[in-house]
């Protein structure tokens, strides 16, 4: 999905508000992956991040609406693999490859389609169940990370 799509989704039908535009990015350093957000990915990833992680490998940078919510949902969905802050370690788990493949499948330039496709991907990947469970338990995201990542390590 690297080129601009020709289909224009009606974002209202999908409940996608055209607010908080930006990019979600995934980078890799060693066996750790960072999922973050940026209003200016060229500055954030390619300039700032390279100063503190010179061997950083950029997996992808994709435009979305509502990047704050989108980033949080991805973090919730990856909570079993949480390492520290916005960093995740997949180890030998096949889900890591599936996550990277799916993320790379989003369009490089089509914020509207990415935002709609994200709804389907998130709900169909099993990640939504983790977000629902966190809310059911009424846990903060940091507490949820500690609980879920430690249960996976047992």
N, C-alpha and C positions, 0 to 999 in steps of 0.2 A: 504494500500500500504506500509506495513512496511518491507517487504523483498525485496531483490534485484530482479529486473525484468530480464527476459531472453531476451527480445526484445532489440536490440541495435538500436536506431534511428540514421539516418543520420542527424547529427546536421546542416550540410550545407544546406540541403533542407529547414529546418525550420528557417534558418538565425541566428542560435545560435552560437555565437563565443565562443570558449573555452578560455575565459579570465576572470579575476577577480573572481576566485573560492572562495567560502566561504559558510556560512550558514545564512539563514534567520531564525529568531526566533520570537516567540510570547510568551510573558509572561503576567501574570495577577497580579494585585495588587488591591484588593478591587473590584470596578466596572470599573477599568481602564485597558486597554490592551496596551502593548507596542509592536510595530513591529520594529525590529532592524536587524542589520547585524553584522557578526563577522567572522574574519579569524580563530579565536580560541574560539569556543563557550564554551568549558569547563572552560576556564579562565574567559571569559567575563561574562557568565551567572551564572555559579555555584560558582565562587569565588568572583569576584568583585561586581556583582549586589547584592549578598546576604548580603554584608556588609552594603549597604545603604537601602536595602529592605528585611529584614529578612523573611517576610511572602510571598515572591514572589512565585507564582505558575507558573511553566514552562508548557506552553500549547504544544509547539513543537519546535524542532530545525531541519531544513531540509536543505540539501545541494543543491546549485544551481550554475550555471555559472552566471557571470555578476551580482553579488549581489548588486552592487551600483545601477544599473538600475532597477533591480527587486524590491529592497526596495523602491525606489522612486515611481515606478508604483503602488505598494501596497498603499503607503501613499496617492498618488493622488486618487486612487480608494476609499479610506476610508475617503476622505476629509469631507464628510457630518457629520462624527462622530469625527472629530478632537477635541482634548481637549487642548493639549499643547505639543510642540515639536513632539516627536514620540509616544505620548500617545493618545488613542482613547477611547471614551465612547459610547457604543451602546445603553444603556438604555434598553427600552422594544422593540426596533426594531428587528424584526426577522432576518434581514440581519447579525447581529452580530453572531448569532448561525450558520447561513449558512457559514459565513466566517471562523469561527473556525473549523467547520466540514470539509470544503474543504481544509483548510491548513493542518489539521491533516491527511488528505487523501494522501498527498504527501509521497513519499518514504523516509525512514530514511537514506538510503545509496546510492541512485541512482541519482546522480547529472544530468546526461544526460536526463533521463526520466522526472525528475522534471522540468528541464528547458524547455522541449518541452511541457509537460502537462500545465505548467504555461501559455503558449501562449493561449491555448484553454480556460483555466479557466478564465483568465483575460478578454478575449474578450467575453466570454459567460456569465459573471457574472453581466454585466452592469458597471463594474468599468472602462472599456476602454473609455466609453463615457465621463466620468468625465475628464480623462486625455486629451482626444481630445479637450474638451471644454476649459480646462485651456490653452492649446496651442493656440486655436483660439482667446481667449481673451488676449493672450500674458501677462499673469500674472506670477509673481514669485510664487514658491510653498508656501511661508509664506503668501503672499497676498491672494492666492487662498484658503488656509486653513481658514483664517479669513472670507473671503466672504462666502464660502460654509457652514461653521459650524454655522455662525450667521444666515444665511437664514433658516437653519433647526430649530434653536431655536425659531424662530418667531411664 
